[in-house]
Amino acid sequence: MKIVAVTACPTGIAHTYMAAERLERTAKKMNLDIKVETQGAMGIENELEQEDIAHADAVIFAADIAVQKKERFDGLKIIETSVQDAIKNPEGILQKIAG
């Protein structure tokens, strides 16, 4: 299963990156393929390629602010959660997608 994710908080400093790391680490343990884009005060970093999005089965928005360029993900199964939830419960979020 291929998953893309966007993590974003108002400042885009620690929590954005912590959420991305937790999702990546947990997905690896669950044998899931994930790519994560981060958004915040610095703008979009590690921007997802259109090819990654096109091949994804689902997207996770772990965001406490509006996701930029959200229309890129139209048609995908979307799981929306907070940055804090992605840090504390990444396995639960990924299980919602993987089943």
ABEGO torsion letter per residue (X at the ends): XBBBBBBBBAAGBAAAAAAAAAAAAAAAAAGBBBBBBBBEAAEBBGBBBAAAAAABABBBBBBABBBBGAAAABGBBBBBBBAAAAAABAAAAAAAAAX
